[in-house]
């Protein structure tokens, strides 16, 4: 028979187990001790008949009450008379001092432990219709800022963040870097976004949408894919589909992510998105402002809405049917996106319209008569593209994607010169040369911040100059500082040559863009900002990823900025309906314009870009002004 120990050992073991129960168990033991002392004192007073001097003997109940008062407050016995009664009161009071001192210590310790537990951010979230952000990265502040704007029309909106970072640190950083949260509340929780239990803390089953950021780790894509897998294939998941926007850096991992997430995930291929916008902006100055306008919530946005009034009408009629909105495409009943379809295409029942508007509540067809200045419409003109010379200064992991994207647009015989001093650039350039047969590649391994070495490149002889940040080998601030130095050198070179150099620069941190304005570059593409805007939009619009895939695809319809004089006669003011008509005759959609006139009001710092203008307003355009169109070439 197994030896269970003596009775005393078993009692001590039982006592130890009860004490391990924490603050509640300690409070229970102190209450039992207090009760025993009170009962003993009350029974002793009742049996012995001891009473205060000159007073009546007390019974058990009255004795228990007197003992309780003296246990709780030592000052109560100050008025006791009679040494016998004083002795009993002293015994009870001393016992009470020890018990209540211990109780205060236990409560204080328990409160501290509870605060520590709350500080760890491990309590469960019970909100509904909230937006969840998984992982922590520099993009998170821009994502939160955009969601705050989107949430202004909602009642009690919440953003819940789950990341492997201290809860208080997250809250402090958000308070420092997000100036105004408006009506949005932020809840931070500490945990592993790839762990099923930790994901349960933020309650994804009742969420509105989920944003999965790319973490600052060695293999961020695998972390993102695992998080999506944990949400979608959770055994306790909800029946309704999730709306997940996930950031993927390497396009080679996109197929796996789509297999894991299915129709519930929209992928934002960060490096491809940035690279394509850099290339497009380098060929058309100011284009990044158009993308920013379409992506942020503080202006015009892209909506996918059912418009029964369009059923049976041609796409061209739909384009001309809105005064304060811009129809740019159709989402068919299978969910496929068609941007800039044939003008004669007829809307079928159940199809949705893809529309640019300031707000979804503002989307309505115009009932006013359309007034056109048909004589101002100019006929289409043919364009021929010649060979181009492009210079890239600086290098990072997006460089090969940018080179590949460039080769798709330039004419044969074009030249790309890559000048940088990163360790692996020679291998990257060799890979680019093997994969490209349309663009001659030239490598110059130089210090791009050195003026003498830049002069040797003869920069003014290039049609386009792209400045990339050294973000693979430097922190964001250091990389942007190096970029600023290069831009300042280019400004001096342009001044010395007495000519304009077309420069587009990649910035990592949006806060450095204002500093870069002094360099007079044509355009700035802010990497983190654009990715953040895209993720925020994708969390609100389930079709946004597909829309931008076509916008940035060479085979789809893309955004171009072309001379206004190619479309209309600018000798007299015309309304935007007339410009829309001229674009439709070319199989294009006019979505806005860019005014170059000095002094033109530009409160949102969009380089003179206006997207989705009111179509009835007549404007006198200059020869330098450009029309923004959605076209296939």
ROVEXSE-90627 format. One line per 10 residues: number of its first residue (from 1); their letters; for each residue x, y, z of C-alpha. Coordinates in steps of 0.001 Angstrom, whole numbers, plus 524288, in hexadecimal, padded with zeros to 5 digits. Each point is the difference from the previous one (the first is absolute). Layout:
<atoms>
NUM = a = X/Y/Z  ...
</atoms>
This chain:
<atoms>
1 = xxxxxxxxxx = 80000/80000/80000  80516/80D65/7FC3B  8045A/80867/80B8B  7F7DE/80C95/7FFF0  807A9/80645/80B36  7FBBD/803C3/80D8F  7F3A6/807C0/802E7  80820/80C22/802AA  80713/7FEB7/7F302  7F31F/7FE5B/7F8C3
11 = xxxxxxxxxx = 7FA41/80BEA/806C9  80BE7/80812/7FC9D  7FF0C/7FB63/7F1D1  7F191/803AF/7FF61  80334/80D47/805EE  80AEC/80238/7F609  7F6DD/7FC9B/7F4C0  7F5BD/80984/804DB  80A19/80AC8/80187  80451/7FDCE/7F1EC
21 = xxxxxxxxxx = 7F274/80467/7FBBD  80467/80E2D/8003E  7F9F1/80C0A/805F0  7F258/7FA3E/80127  804FA/7F48A/80807  807DC/80900/808EE  7F446/808C8/80241  7F7EE/7F3DF/80331  809C5/7FB63/80A4B  80094/80D92/8062F
31 = xxxxxxxxxx = 7F12C/8005D/80098  7FFCD/7F29C/806AA  80A34/80456/80A02  7F850/80C81/802BE  7F386/7F82C/80196  80692/7F675/80973  8056E/80B33/8086A  7F2B6/806D0/80046  7F8AF/7F389/80365  809A0/7FC81/80AE9
41 = xxxxxxxxxx = 7FF23/80DAD/805CD  7F110/80047/7FEFA  7FEA9/7F2A1/80647  8097F/803AC/80ADF  7F87C/80C8D/80306  7F2FF/7F8D7/7FFC8  804AB/7F4F1/808F0  8079E/80832/809E6  7F658/80B49/8006D  80B25/809DB/7FEF2
51 = xxxxxxxxxx = 7FABB/80D68/7FCBA  80509/80DF8/7FF77  800DE/80666/80D69  7F26E/80442/8041A  7F9AA/7F91B/7F476  7F743/7F42E/7FDF6  805EB/7F2A6/7FC5F  7FF6F/7FD98/7F13E  7FAAB/7F431/7F8D7  8066C/7F884/7F4FC
61 = xxxxxxxxxx = 7FA72/80866/7F4FA  80346/80CE2/8069E  80D5C/7FAB2/803AF  80290/7FC28/7F1CE  7FC45/80DBD/7FB83  808C8/8068C/80A26  80B3C/7F70E/7FC15  7FDD5/802C3/7F180  800A3/80EB3/8023F  80CB6/7FED0/8077D
71 = xxxxxxxxxx = 805AC/7F6EE/7F5B0  7FD53/809EC/7F554  803D0/80C52/80786  80A40/80027/80AEC  7FAD8/80D1E/804CC  7F308/7FA2E/803E1  8056A/7FAAF/80CFE  80492/80D98/8042D  7F39D/8020F/80803  7FF74/7F26B/8064F
81 = xxxxxxxxxx = 7FF09/7FFAC/80ECB  80370/7F4A0/808D3  80C94/7F884/7FF0E  7F9D7/7F2E2/7FD21  7F85B/80554/7F484  80BFA/807C1/7FBBA  8080B/7F391/7FFF6  7F67C/7F8F2/7F6F8  7FF2F/80C19/7F748  80EE0/80109/7FF81
91 = xxxxxxxxxx = 80115/7F1D7/7FBA3  7F5E0/801F4/7F547  805F2/80CFA/7FBA1  80DE7/7FA96/7FEF8  7FAFA/7F473/7F80F  7F87C/8097E/7F764  80C22/80859/7FDB9  80787/7F43B/7FAE5  7F49E/7FB0A/7F7D1  7FC94/80CFE/7F9B9
101 = xxxxxxxxxx = 80E38/80394/7FDC4  801A1/7F338/7F8BD  7F330/80277/7F8B1  8049B/80D59/7FB4D  80CC7/7F9FB/7FB68  7F8C3/7F524/7F8CB  7F6AA/8099A/7F96D  80B25/808F7/7FC0E  807DB/7F49C/7FA86  7F405/7FAB2/7F8EB
111 = xxxxxxxxxx = 7FD26/80D49/7FA17  80E1B/80155/7FB69  7FF72/7F26F/7F9FB  7F34F/80357/7F910  805C5/80C8C/7FA9C  80BF5/7F871/7FB5B  7F6FD/7F63E/7F96F  7F873/80ADA/7F945  80CC5/8065A/7FBEB  803D6/7F36D/7F91B
121 = xxxxxxxxxx = 7F3FF/80182/7F75A  7FB0D/7F217/800D9  7F1AD/80238/80341  7F5CC/7FC2E/7F5DE  7F98F/80A22/7F731  7F125/7FF91/7FF87  7FDB1/80AA3/7F5CA  7F818/7FDCE/7F39A  801B6/80581/7F244  80DE9/8041D/80314
131 = xxxxxxxxxx = 80BF0/80097/7F72D  80B58/7F733/803E9  80E2A/80333/7FCC0  809B9/7F4D0/8016A  80EAC/80262/80190  80768/80C92/80247  80765/807A5/7F5A4  802F2/80E30/7FC7C  7F405/7FFA6/7F714  7F69A/7FE5A/80B53
141 = xxxxxxxxxx = 7FEEC/80E79/80326  7FBB5/80397/7F236  7F66C/7F48B/7FFFB  7FA09/804C1/80CC7  7FF49/80E16/7FB10  7F88F/7FBB4/7F3D5  7F6C1/7F731/80797  7FD26/80B4A/80953  7FB51/80817/7F460  7F7E5/7F4A3/7FAC2
151 = xxxxxxxxxx = 7F9EE/7FDDE/80D7A  7FB02/80DE0/801F4  7F27F/7FC6D/7FB09  7FF1B/7F3DC/8089B  7FADE/7FED1/80DCD  80A18/7FBDA/80A3C  80A4F/7FA70/7F6AA  80B40/7F802/80586  80D4E/7FBFF/7FABF  805FE/7F43C/806ED
161 = xxxxxxxxxx = 80E99/7FD73/7FE74  806B0/7F303/802DE  80ED8/7FFC1/7FF51  80BBC/7FA59/80719  802C7/80D14/80675  7FD7B/8057D/80D97  7F21C/80544/8010D  803D7/80CC8/80697  80AE5/80269/7F620  7F653/7FE45/7F4DE
171 = xxxxxxxxxx = 7F65F/80971/8062F  80AA4/80A16/80291  80529/7FF76/7F200  7F25B/8015B/7FA5A  7FD3E/80BA5/808DA  80CB5/80662/7FB79  7FE94/7FD8C/7F159  7F150/80074/7FD5E  7FBE6/80DDB/80304  7F12D/7FE8C/80022
181 = xxxxxxxxxx = 7F854/7F37C/8020C  7F2E1/80728/7FEE5  7F547/7F67A/80439  8083A/7F3B0/7FE0A  80491/7F84A/80BDF  80C9D/7F821/7FFB3  80196/7F328/80768  80D97/7F9DA/8007C  802B0/7F1DC/8036E  80CD2/7F8AA/80145
191 = xxxxxxxxxx = 800FF/7F2D1/7F963  80476/7F7D7/7F46C  7F74F/802A2/7F404  8031F/7F253/7FADE  7FB1C/7F92B/80C5F  7F1C1/7FBA6/80052  7FE4C/802CB/80E84  805ED/80D9B/7FEF0  7F78B/80315/7F419  7F42F/7FC66/80825
201 = xxxxxxxxxx = 80368/80B3E/80939  7FC6F/80A22/7F58B  7F344/7F90E/7FC76  80106/7FEED/7F119  7F2CC/7F8FF/7FF69  7F8D1/80CF9/801EB  80987/808D2/7F8B5  7FCC6/808E7/7F49D  80D10/7FDD5/7F935  80DDD/7FB62/80294
211 = xxxxxxxxxx = 80C8F/80693/7FB73  80C67/7F7BD/8006F  80C3D/80862/7FF79  80D50/7FB0F/7FBE5  807FE/7FF33/80C9F  80E11/8047C/80159  805AD/7F22C/80032  80948/7F80C/7F76F  7F4EA/7F8A1/7F93F  7F41A/8090A/800BD
221 = xxxxxxxxxx = 7F7F1/7F976/7F555  7FFB2/7F2F0/8070E  7FAE9/806E5/80C2C  7F555/806B2/7F822  7FBFA/7F357/7F93A  7FF9B/7F8A5/80CE2  7F76D/80A8B/80614  7F678/7FF40/7F493  80000/7F128/80125  7FD07/800DE/80E99
231 = xxxxxxxxxx = 7F461/80915/7FDB6  7F9ED/7F934/7F44F  801DF/7F1F5/804A3  7FD32/801D4/80E75  7F753/7F476/80452  7F765/809C1/8074B  7FF28/80A00/7F4F9  7F355/806A6/7FC42  7F7C4/7FB9A/7F47B  80015/80D4F/7F942
241 = xxxxxxxxxx = 80BF7/80309/7F7A6  80A7A/808CF/80590  804D8/80C49/7F93F  80ED9/7FF3B/80131  80A13/80939/7FA1E  80DB9/7FA5E/800D1  80D15/8060E/7FC70  8096F/7F740/7F863  80D9E/804DB/7FC7E  804AF/7F591/7F68B
251 = xxxxxxxxxx = 7F6C1/7FD5B/7F49D  804FD/7F1F1/7FF7B  7F89C/7FD64/80CAE  7F32E/80577/7FAF0  7FB02/7F331/7FA4D  801A5/7F8DE/80CFB  7F926/80B20/80714  7F491/7FF54/7F675  7FEE0/7F14C/801D2  7FFCB/801D6/80EC3
261 = xxxxxxxxxx = 7F697/80B80/8005C  7F759/7FCE5/7F461  7F5AC/80A20/7FCE0  800BE/8058B/80DB3  80D46/8068B/7FE46  80458/80BAA/7F7DB  80E98/80065/7FDF9  8078F/80CAB/7FF82  80CE2/7FCB0/7F961  807A7/80AF6/8064A
271 = xxxxxxxxxx = 80C63/7FFBE/7F7D6  7F8A9/7FE87/7F325  7F662/80ACF/8038C  80AE1/8098E/80361  8086A/7FC19/7F458  7F51D/801BE/7F625  7FBFE/80D2C/80568  80E40/80463/7FFED  8013D/7FC2B/7F1A1  7F30D/8063C/7FC0A
281 = xxxxxxxxxx = 8032F/80C6F/80783  80D89/800E3/7F9D9  7F9D2/80035/7F28C  7F501/80969/803D8  8033F/80A08/80A7B  7F55E/801CB/80A27  7F9F6/7F29E/7FE0C  802D4/7FBB1/80DF8  7F6C9/80ACC/8048F  7F518/7F9AC/7F810
291 = xxxxxxxxxx = 80258/7F2D9/80683  80097/80667/80D6D  7F323/806EB/7FD69  7F96C/7F344/7FC0B  8057E/7F891/80B91  7FE62/8090E/80BA1  7F2F8/80242/806D5  8019E/80EBB/800AE  7FAF4/802C6/7F25B  7FA8D/7F81E/7F4C4
301 = xxxxxxxxxx = 7FFB4/7F141/80132  7FC88/7F45C/7F78C  7F30D/7F961/80315  7F9E8/7F3A1/7FA9D  7F153/801FA/80089  7F38F/7FAB4/7FA25  7F9C6/80A3D/7F714  7F2E4/7FAE9/7FB04  7FE69/80C55/7F7C7  80B28/7FB78/7F734
311 = xxxxxxxxxx = 7F9CF/7F2E7/7FC5B  7FDDE/7FF6A/7F151  80842/80C24/7FD66  80CF9/8008C/7F8EA  80C64/802B1/8077B  801DF/80CDC/7F899  7F270/8046F/80431  8037F/7FC77/80DF1  80C7D/80823/7FF79  7F833/80BD6/7FB75
321 = xxxxxxxxxx = 7F516/7FD52/809B9  8070A/804D1/80C34  8031E/80E2D/80314  80782/7FEAE/80CE0  804DD/7F1FB/7FE77  80886/7F906/7F612  7FC5F/7F296/7FACC  80C79/7F86D/7FCDA  7FC11/7F1BD/7FF01  7F6FE/7F488/8023E
331 = xxxxxxxxxx = 8004C/7F469/8092D  7F888/7F4ED/7F99C  7F756/7F642/8070A  80B91/7F6A5/8016A  80791/80A7B/80766  809DC/802CD/7F50D  80460/80E1F/7FE8C  7FFAF/806A8/7F293  80601/80D9E/7FFE2  7FD5A/808AE/7F439
341 = xxxxxxxxxx = 7F7FF/7F5F0/7F86E  7FB76/802B4/7F224  7F72F/80C15/7FFD6  7F510/7F819/7F9A3  80020/7F580/80A9E  7F277/7FF06/80639  7FDF2/7FE90/80EA5  7F93E/7F339/80374  7F735/7FDF2/80BBD  807A6/7FD0D/80C63
351 = xxxxxxxxxx = 80C9E/80651/7FB58  80674/80A49/80898  8058C/80D17/7FBF4  80DE8/803D6/803BE  7FF3D/80E72/8030D  808FB/80AD0/804FA  7F8A3/808A6/8099F  80219/80808/80C36  7F6A6/7F753/80799  7F727/7F494/7FCCB
361 = xxxxxxxxxx = 7F454/80833/8044A  8035B/809CB/7F531  7FEE0/7F5D9/7F525  7F3DB/8032C/7F82C  7FD15/801D7/7F194  7FDEC/80DBF/7FB10  7F2AF/80410/7FB13  804BB/80CB3/7F9D4  8015D/8020A/7F175  80E0C/7FDFD/7FB77
371 = xxxxxxxxxx = 805B5/80BFF/7F950  80B9B/7FD7A/7F723  80926/8087F/7F7F6  80161/7F644/7F4EB  807D2/80927/7F760  80ACB/8001F/80A64  8021C/7F13D/7FEE7  80C52/7FC96/7F882  801A9/7F372/7F820  80925/7F546/804FF
381 = xxxxxxxxxx = 80E4C/80164/7FC60  809CB/7F515/7FDFA  80BDB/7FF35/808E5  80D47/7FA21/7FD62  80949/7FC4A/80AD8  80EA9/80138/7FE6E  80B46/7F9F7/80773  8020C/80559/80DB6  80B65/80140/8097B  7FCE3/7FD6B/80E4A
391 = xxxxxxxxxx = 80923/80137/80BB1  7FDCE/7F93D/80D1B  807D2/8055C/80B77  80015/7F73F/80C0A  7FB68/7F202/80177  7F76E/7F725/8084F  7F838/7F379/7FE8F  7F604/8071C/7F772  80A57/80388/7F5DA  7FE9E/7F390/7F7B8
401 = xxxxxxxxxx = 7F123/80186/7FFE5  8014B/80E36/7FBA4  80967/7FC1C/7F518  7F6C5/7F54C/7FB54  7F480/8096B/80046  80797/80A2D/7F847  80352/7F62F/7F562  7F16C/7FDF4/7FD90  7FDA9/80E39/7FC73  80C03/80540/7F909
411 = xxxxxxxxxx = 802A0/7FEEA/7F178  80AA7/7F6D9/7FAEA  80D8E/805E5/800A9  7FD83/80695/80D26  80AA9/8008C/80A51  7FF56/7FE0B/80EB9  80BCE/80444/807F5  80098/7FB15/80E0B  8092D/8075B/80910  8018A/7FB65/80E12
421 = xxxxxxxxxx = 809C3/7FA16/80971  7F886/7F501/806B7  80729/7F2FE/801F8  7F7A9/7F719/7F76D  7FC7D/80960/7F519  80880/7F954/7F5B9  7F8B3/7F31D/801CB  7F2E3/80711/7FF64  803B5/806EA/7F361  8049F/7F336/7F9EC
431 = xxxxxxxxxx = 7F2B5/7F9EC/8030A  7F913/80BC0/7FA04  80802/7FF05/7F36D  7FCD5/7F192/7FE79  7F160/80259/801B4  7FF42/80BFB/7F71E  8013E/80173/7F142  7F9CF/80D64/7FE13  808B7/8088D/80858  80EC8/80195/8000D
441 = xxxxxxxxxx = 8056D/7FFB5/80DE4  80BFA/80782/8047F  805B2/7FEF9/80DDA  807EB/80A9D/806BF  804A2/7FC65/80D9D  801C5/80D6A/8061B  7FD26/807AA/80C5C  7F36D/806A5/7FBD1  80194/80AE9/809F3  80D2D/80434/7FA50
451 = xxxxxxxxxx = 7FE9F/80BC3/7F6F8  80BEC/7FCDF/7F7B2  7FB5C/7F227/7FD48  7F25E/80502/7FCB0  805B1/809F7/7F69D  80707/7F4F0/7F909  7F2BA/7F9D3/7FCF9  7FBBA/80BFD/7F821  7F2C1/7FFF4/806AF  7F9AE/80AC4/7F790
461 = xxxxxxxxxx = 800D6/7F6E6/7F447  7F5E2/7F692/805AC  7F169/800E1/7FD6A  7FC3C/7FADD/80D6D  8072B/7FEE4/80CFE  7FB3B/7F718/80AF0  805C7/8010D/80DAA  7FE31/7F3D9/8086D  80294/7FF11/80E92  80A45/7F6C6/8058E
471 = xxxxxxxxxx = 7F574/7FA22/808B5  8058F/7F21D/7FFB4  80C98/80416/806B4  7FBDF/80C03/807E6  7F528/803FF/80923  7F4D9/80839/7FA9E  8057D/80CEB/804CF  80DEF/7FD2E/7FB76  7FB3C/7FB8E/7F2A2  7F7A4/80C2B/7FE63
481 = xxxxxxxxxx = 80B59/808A7/8043B  80885/7F9DC/7F563  7F4F2/80231/7F63D  7FEF4/80E53/803F1  80E9B/801DC/7FDC0  7FED3/7FA10/7F25A  7F451/808AD/7FCC5  80737/80C34/8045E  80B7F/7FC44/7F75A  7F6C6/7FE05/7F473
491 = xxxxxxxxxx = 7FA1C/80D6B/80269  80D86/80625/7FF4B  8032C/7F873/7F390  7F341/804A1/7F9B8  802BA/80E26/803DF  80DCA/7FF32/7FA8C  7FAFF/7FA2F/7F338  7F52A/80A1B/7FEFF  7F5BF/7F5CF/7FCF3  7F570/7F81A/8069F
501 = xxxxxxxxxx = 80303/7F1EF/803DE  7F438/7F6FC/80189  80213/7F9F6/80D76  7F72B/7F6A1/80767  80452/7FBC8/80D88  7FC0F/7F50C/8090C  7FE99/8041F/80E4C  7FE7A/7F64E/80B29  7FA37/808CB/80A83  7F534/8099D/7FC7A
511 = xxxxxxxxxx = 8052F/809A2/80A25  80C0B/80243/7F78C  7F82C/80424/7F419  7FEB9/80E19/804A1  80EC9/800C9/80178  801AE/7FA90/7F251  7F775/80AA2/7F9EC  80BAE/80949/7FFF3  806C3/7F721/7F61E  7F58D/80342/7F5C5
521 = xxxxxxxxxx = 7FE86/7F1E5/7FB81  7F458/7FD8C/7F714  7F9BD/7F59B/80872  801A9/7F87A/80C9D  7FB15/7F228/801EA  7FEFE/7FD2F/80E8E  8013A/7F142/80175  7FA24/7FD82/80D6E  7F520/809DC/7FDE7  7FB36/7F9DE/7F353
531 = xxxxxxxxxx = 7FFF6/7F24A/805A2  7F8A2/804D2/80BFC  7F5CF/806E5/7F7A7  7FE05/7F3DE/7F7B7  7FE52/7F72C/80BEB  7F635/80940/80630  7F81C/800E7/7F36A  80047/7F144/7FE01  7FAA7/7FE15/80DB6  7F430/80856/7FC4B
541 = xxxxxxxxxx = 7FE09/7FC0E/7F1BC  800B7/7F191/7FC9C  802F0/8031D/7F1A1  80AF5/809E8/8020B  80B46/7F692/7FDDD  7FA5A/7FB3C/7F313  7FD7B/80E04/7FB9A  80E05/8042F/8026E  80560/7F390/7FA06  7F9CC/8042D/7F330
551 = xxxxxxxxxx = 8038A/80E57/801CC  80E60/7FC7B/80126  8002D/7F50A/7F5EA  8059E/802C1/7F284  7F56F/7F785/7F9BB  7F4E5/80714/806F6  7FBBD/80E1B/80033  80970/8093C/8069D  80044/80E29/80433  806A7/80997/7F6DB
561 = xxxxxxxxxx = 80220/80EAF/8003F  7FF5F/805D4/7F25E  8001E/80DC4/7FA54  7F2CF/80682/8012D  801EA/805B1/7F263  7FF88/7F23F/7FA31  7F1CE/7FED6/8044D  7F9BE/80D7A/7FF53  8018E/80D8B/7FA79  80442/8084C/80BA7
571 = xxxxxxxxxx = 7FD0A/80D49/7FA1E  7F303/8005A/80751  7FBF7/7FA89/80D61  7F999/7F293/7FF45  7F960/7F730/809E6  804ED/7F27E/8039A  7F49E/7F977/7F8EF  80656/80498/7F354  80D21/7FA4D/8041D  7F944/7F30E/80396
581 = xxxxxxxxxx = 7F9F7/7FF7C/7F274  80D28/80240/7F977  8061E/7F51E/80835  7F4D9/7F68A/7FCFF  8023D/80201/7F165  80DAC/7FA57/8026A  7FAF9/7F4B1/8082F  804D7/806A5/80C7A  7FA09/8054C/80C87  80360/80D9D/804D7
591 = xxxxxxxxxx = 8012F/7FFAC/80ED2  80634/80D3E/802CA  80A28/80A03/7FC50  80CB2/80610/80494  801A0/80EAB/7FF97  80DAF/8058F/7FEEA  7FC77/80E55/801D2  807BC/80657/80B06  7F796/80453/80B42  7F542/7F60C/7FD7E
601 = xxxxxxxxxx = 7F9B9/7FC18/80CEA  80509/7F2BD/80465  7FBF4/7FE6C/80E4F  802D9/7F169/8005B  80D90/800F2/7F9F5  7FCAA/7F76E/7F44C  808E2/8071C/7F646  7F45D/8065B/7F941  7F8EB/7F2FF/7FE20  7F118/8001B/8006F
611 = xxxxxxxxxx = 7F920/7F2D6/7FF64  7F164/7FED2/7FD75  7FD01/80E57/7FD37  7F22C/8051E/7FEE9  7FC88/7FE0A/7F1AF  7F768/80BF3/7FE15  80A3E/809F5/80448  80697/80737/7F4C2  80EBC/80200/8012E  809C4/8071C/7F772
621 = xxxxxxxxxx = 80BA7/7F704/7FE2A  80E2A/80341/7FC7E  808C4/7F921/7F63C  807EB/7FA68/80B68  7F417/7F9BB/80652  7FE12/7F165/7FEC2  7F454/7F701/7FFD3  7FFFE/7F3BE/80889  7FA30/7F485/7F8A9  7FDED/7F184/801DA
631 = xxx = 8049F/7F9BB/7F35E  8057E/7F364/7FA7A  80C1A/80629/7F9CC
</atoms>
